[in-house]
Every structure is written in structure tokens, then in C-alpha cells.
Amino acid sequence: MAYRIAIAGAGQLGSRYLQGLAFFESPLEITVFDISKESLGIAKQRYLECNNKDHEVVYTTNIEQIPSTLDMVIVATTADVRPIIVKSINRISKVKYWILEKVVAQSNFELIEIKNTIESTIPVWVNTPRYLMPLYKNFKENFAHSRPIKMTITGVKGLACNSIHYIDFVSRWNKSQVKNIDISELDKKWKPAKRNGFFEVDGKISITFDDGSQLVLTTSNLNTTYKITIEIDHELWKVFESDGFAENNEGKIISGEFLLQSQITGPLLNIIFNDGKCDLPTLDESIAQHIPFIESLITHWNQYMPEEISRLPIT
């Protein structure tokens, strides 16, 4: 019997999820929903490039065509419509598992709205997967004791929309909550993002956690390359994600892959369908990370931008 899966949102991430499902070992019945025929066309082309036709795939612009029972829903839409999409699918279909893209929502009210929409007994995860990457899993295994870390990332692209990836990793290092977010070094002016109707902000965010861990994020500029360092036990580690290793100041190496979404999806769903759990953060864990982050950015926007908002226009 085939697993039934729906992907809501066929853009860049949605199409990569679909590619990842192409090589899933068991047969699948996949429904791909997007309001854009162009996005559906691109997703279909990317799927066909995988040269795997064992699964049944339906592409639709009508959300009502999503099946009435589903083993998994992946919501890869933009954040502004995610609460509506979750409500619609929850109304249409009985869903066994959910995976939501980040940021989960644009306001804390909507975070709770999504949480309350899905029955509390149904597993829901958020796709901030750094903690399950082989590179970072191997790194963590070298430091089994609960010591705080300081993670510093320079050259971040998309500070507002991507910071939650790093927040999740540091938060779950010692299962520690966000204690404080310092936004004093962010630029005062937000700028339009690449995607129409959304915004980004440059500068620096510093985050502290209850266990004493720290996270420092700085955006890229013309002279800044993407660099990651992790300080733990008086050791400084440089992390080279694209090369698949970390190296400390004494030359010790920790190796492991840093996977693409298309490489993650199939094995991840296989674990979920077999075990009913995975190493992604639960929705509750992710909401606890999102709330102080979104609050701080809305505060910053309302302090410096001309129009006051209650929903943060990031995706």
C-alpha cells in the first residue's frame, strides 16, 4: 500500500522536497499543491529530472483536490499564508504527520493558531534540520557533556528568515530556552527582500540561552564571507559546512556531510514512518524558539519603520 503525501507550496523548497521523494523506497501517492501553475511546472520538471517514475504524482492549483487521508503533509508555502493552508488541509484531510517550513508564522498569535488547529496528539515537526545533519551530529557526539557553546556566524544571508535555523541548533544543544535577544546592532532600516512583499534587515543579532550558550549572527556585505565558529571547553572550532568538516585550533578534524533538502527528505520520512519520531524539533519546541525572536523583530520594526505592524513580513 502506498503512503499518501501532500506538499503544499511548490516553490524552491517544495520542489526540493519533491525531488527527495523521488527515490523513496516504498511507493508513494503524492499531491503537489500551489496556486501558481508556473511553480507547479518547475516542480514537475525537477521531479522528472530524477528519472524515477515509480510514484504517482498529481499537480494541482485546487487545494480541495488534496486527498481526505494523508500519511504526511509538508507545508512549504511562504509564512504569510501558512496558517490558512494548515487550517484548510486540516479541514479537508485526516493527517497522520506534519512537517512545517520555517519561519512557521509571522506573528506569535498565528503560531498559537497553528498549534491549536492541529490535534495535540498528532506529531508536527518544523524543518530546521541542522541538528540532524551528519556533520553537526558527529560534532555533538564529541561533546556529550552539557557545556555551553558560543556559535558565531558571519555572512548570514537572510538574517530575519534564516536565524531560526541557528537558534534551533543552539537551543537544542543542551535543551535550553532563549533567554535574551539583543537587536541593538541591527540596521535601523528594513529593506525589501527578493520575494515581493517581504522584507529583510541587516546587522547583528546576539542571543543568549538559559544554559549560558550564546549565538551571534551577522549579515553579509561585500567584504564578508560565510563563516561559522563554535567555542566550547576553551576550544575554537571552525565549521566548513560545504566541505563537510570542522577543525579546532589544534588541527583536530570532525567530519560529516551537510546535506541538501533533496537528500534529507527521503531518509527523514522513512524514519518517521517506521518510528513515528525524528530529530527535527517538535512544533512546541520550535514555537518556544520563534516567540522571542519574532517579538524582538516586530519591536525593532515598530521602533524604526514608518508603519506599525503586528505581523512580521518575513518568509
VENJOBEL-V512736 format. One line per field, one symbol per residue. ss: DSSP state (a for helix, b for strand, c for the rest). Layout:
BEGIN
ss->???
END
This chain:
BEGIN
ss->ccbbbbbbcccaaaaaaaaaaccccccbbbbbbcccaaaaaaaaaaaacccccccbbbbbccaaacccbbbbbbbcccaaaaaaaaaaaaaacbbbbbbbcccccccaaaaaaaaaacccccbbbbccaaaacaaaaaaaaccccccccbbbbbbbccaaaaaaaaaaaaaaaccccbbbbbbbbbccccbbccccccbbccbbbbbbbccccbbbbbbcccccccbbbbbbccbbbbbbccccbbbbccccbbbcccccaaaaaaaaaaaaaaacccccbbaaaaaaaaaaaaaaaaaaaaaaccccccccccc
END
